[in-house]
Amino acid sequence: MQFNDPIIKLDSVWTTYEGAARPVIKDVNMQVHAGEFVLVGGPNGAGKTTLLETIAGLLPVIHGTISVCGNDPVHEGCKVRKKVGYVIQNFDFHPFTPFNVEEIVLMGRYGKIGWFKRHSDYDFQKVREALDILGILSISKDQIGKLSGGQQQKVLIAQNLAKEPDVLLLDEPFSNLDILAREEVCKILCRIAESGIPVIIVSHAFDAMPDIDVRVVVMKDGHIVLNQMAKPSDVSNVVRSASIAA
């Protein structure tokens, strides 16, 4: 794959949930290239999370074609999920979940090594690097269920960084973070994008944006109604204007 070729490409894609009467995303066309920072916005129920699930190969495509890292998620879902990091929005760790932070992040390595192989020194190195990047190396032995929501959010991001993904998808990654933590995490995600890994975020929070131009994708009623580059300071107005006008 050449550097200028899109890492993600959707052509006239329609997606639905099993048993649903209607498609959730409709006739979506989208390309994402290496190093892009993409923010997906729009009203509730617009299809934003469904778009991430489609890219991750978690939903059937009923029409159109999709390519992620050179693979078709419809027929090569396992290959795609090994290459894609996906931080979900709704997570809930029971206070007595019997795993510490290091163990949770180490689970991100399973896609690389398989479930029944011993972890190598390299695997633990990637875990420590991910924890250090998120600033949570000092709590590596803490029980995941005892942490705050913001700390748990960082752990899940670290888990997906340890996976060494070719694409990073995040659904509302700032939802459990205060403004300072949002800015901190956004800077980390910006560095990830600048390393060449495309970062795609679904978010309603626009008070923490990267220091690079952002590709803004606005969805409404399952359609992409806007797809354009914007300066970080303009993102909020661009999303709101497109959501109202569409």
C-alpha positions in Angstrom: 0.0 0.0 0.0 1.4 3.4 -0.9 1.6 6.1 1.7 -0.9 8.3 -0.2 -3.4 5.5 -0.5 -6.3 5.7 2.0 -6.0 3.5 5.1 -9.8 3.4 5.3 -12.1 3.6 2.4 -15.9 3.4 2.4 -17.8 3.4 -0.9 -21.6 3.8 -0.8 -21.8 1.8 2.4 -25.1 0.9 4.1 -25.0 -0.8 7.5 -27.6 -2.2 9.8 -27.9 -4.1 13.1 -29.2 -7.6 13.1 -33.0 -7.6 13.3 -33.3 -3.8 12.6 -36.0 -2.7 10.2 -33.9 0.1 8.7 -30.3 0.7 7.9 -28.4 2.8 10.4 -25.8 4.4 8.1 -26.8 5.1 4.6 -24.7 5.6 1.4 -21.6 6.6 3.3 -18.6 7.6 1.3 -15.4 8.4 3.2 -11.6 8.1 3.0 -9.1 8.4 5.8 -5.3 8.6 5.1 -2.3 7.9 7.3 -1.7 10.5 10.0 -5.2 12.1 9.8 -7.0 13.2 13.0 -10.7 12.8 12.3 -13.5 14.0 14.6 -17.0 12.5 13.9 -19.8 14.7 15.3 -23.5 15.1 15.0 -26.7 14.6 17.1 -27.5 11.5 19.1 -28.7 8.7 16.9 -26.9 10.0 13.8 -24.9 6.8 13.2 -21.6 7.9 14.7 -20.9 4.8 16.8 -22.3 2.6 14.0 -19.7 4.1 11.7 -16.9 3.1 14.1 -18.3 -0.4 14.5 -18.5 -0.7 10.7 -14.9 0.3 10.2 -13.9 -2.2 13.0 -15.7 -5.0 11.2 -18.3 -5.5 13.9 -21.4 -5.0 11.7 -22.5 -6.5 8.4 -22.4 -4.2 5.4 -25.6 -4.7 3.4 -24.5 -2.6 0.4 -21.3 -1.0 -0.8 -17.7 -1.8 -0.2 -15.2 -1.1 2.6 -11.5 -1.5 2.9 -9.5 -1.1 6.2 -5.7 -1.5 6.1 -6.1 -3.3 2.7 -8.6 -5.8 4.1 -12.4 -6.2 3.7 -14.0 -6.2 7.2 -17.0 -8.1 5.9 -14.9 -11.1 4.8 -11.7 -10.6 6.7 -13.0 -9.3 10.0 -10.4 -11.1 12.2 -7.6 -9.6 10.2 -9.1 -6.1 10.5 -9.7 -6.4 14.2 -6.0 -7.3 14.7 -5.0 -4.0 13.1 -7.6 -1.7 14.6 -7.6 -0.4 18.1 -11.2 0.4 19.3 -11.9 2.2 22.6 -15.7 1.7 23.3 -17.8 4.4 24.9 -19.8 2.4 27.5 -17.6 0.3 29.8 -18.2 -0.7 33.4 -15.7 -2.4 35.6 -17.1 -4.0 38.7 -15.2 -2.8 41.9 -14.1 -6.4 42.4 -12.9 -7.1 38.9 -9.9 -9.4 39.5 -7.5 -7.7 37.1 -4.9 -5.0 37.7 -4.1 -2.2 35.3 -1.1 -4.0 33.8 -3.1 -7.2 33.2 -5.9 -5.2 31.4 -3.4 -3.4 29.1 -1.6 -6.7 28.5 -4.8 -8.1 27.0 -4.2 -5.7 24.1 -1.4 -8.0 23.1 -3.5 -11.1 22.6 -4.4 -10.1 19.0 -0.7 -10.2 18.2 0.4 -13.3 20.0 -2.8 -15.4 20.4 -4.6 -16.3 23.6 -2.6 -19.4 24.6 1.0 -18.2 24.1 3.3 -16.9 26.8 3.9 -13.2 26.9 7.4 -12.2 25.9 9.6 -9.4 27.3 8.6 -7.4 24.2 4.9 -7.7 25.1 5.6 -6.3 28.6 7.8 -3.6 27.1 4.9 -2.4 24.9 2.6 -2.5 27.9 5.0 -0.3 30.0 5.4 2.1 27.0 1.6 2.5 26.7 1.2 3.0 30.4 4.0 5.6 30.4 2.5 7.5 27.4 -0.8 7.8 29.3 0.9 8.8 32.5 -0.4 5.8 34.5 2.7 3.7 34.9 2.6 4.3 38.6 -0.8 2.6 39.0 0.1 -0.5 37.0 -0.5 -2.8 39.9 -3.8 -1.2 41.0 -7.1 -3.1 40.6 -9.0 -1.7 37.6 -12.3 -1.7 39.5 -10.9 0.6 42.2 -10.0 3.4 39.8 -11.9 6.5 38.8 -13.8 6.6 35.5 -11.1 8.9 34.0 -8.3 6.5 35.0 -10.2 3.5 33.6 -10.6 5.5 30.4 -6.8 6.0 30.2 -6.3 2.3 30.9 -8.4 1.3 27.9 -6.6 3.7 25.6 -3.3 2.3 26.9 -4.6 -1.2 26.2 -5.3 -0.3 22.5 -1.9 1.4 22.2 -0.2 -1.7 23.4 -1.9 -3.5 20.6 0.3 -1.5 18.1 -2.7 -0.6 15.9 -2.6 0.6 12.4 -5.9 2.5 13.0 -7.2 3.9 16.3 -10.9 4.4 16.9 -12.3 6.0 20.0 -15.9 6.5 21.0 -16.4 9.5 23.3 -12.9 9.2 24.8 -13.2 12.4 26.8 -16.6 11.5 28.5 -15.1 10.6 31.9 -12.2 13.2 31.9 -12.0 16.7 33.3 -10.8 19.5 31.1 -7.2 19.1 32.0 -7.2 15.4 31.4 -9.0 16.0 28.1 -6.3 18.3 27.0 -3.6 15.8 28.1 -5.2 12.9 26.3 -5.9 14.9 23.2 -2.1 15.8 23.0 -1.3 12.1 23.2 -3.8 11.3 20.4 -2.3 14.1 18.4 1.2 12.6 18.7 -0.2 9.2 17.7 -1.7 10.7 14.5 1.5 12.5 13.7 3.3 9.2 13.9 1.2 8.1 10.9 -1.6 6.2 12.6 -5.0 7.7 11.7 -7.1 8.6 14.8 -10.9 8.7 14.5 -12.8 10.1 17.4 -16.6 10.3 18.0 -17.1 13.1 20.4 -19.5 15.7 21.7 -16.6 17.5 23.5 -14.9 20.2 21.6 -13.1 22.1 24.4 -10.0 20.0 23.9 -8.7 19.8 20.4 -5.3 18.9 18.9 -2.8 21.5 17.7 -3.2 20.2 14.1 -5.9 20.6 11.5 -8.8 18.2 12.0 -10.9 16.4 9.5 -14.5 17.0 10.6 -17.1 14.5 9.6 -20.7 15.4 10.6 -23.4 12.8 10.5 -27.2 13.1 10.6 -29.9 10.5 10.1 -27.2 8.0 9.1 -25.7 10.2 6.4 -22.5 12.1 6.2 -23.6 15.7 5.7 -20.2 17.4 6.0 -16.6 16.2 5.5 -14.0 18.9 5.5 -10.8 20.1 7.2 -11.0 22.6 10.0 -8.7 24.4 12.3 -9.0 23.2 15.9 -10.6 26.5 17.0 -13.3 26.2 14.4 -14.4 22.6 15.1 -17.2 23.4 17.4 -18.8 25.9 15.1 -18.4 23.7 12.1 -20.1 20.7 13.8 -23.0 22.7 15.2 -23.6 24.6 11.9 -23.6 21.5 9.9 -25.9 19.7 12.4 -28.4 22.5 12.2 -28.3 23.1 8.5 -28.5 19.5 7.3 
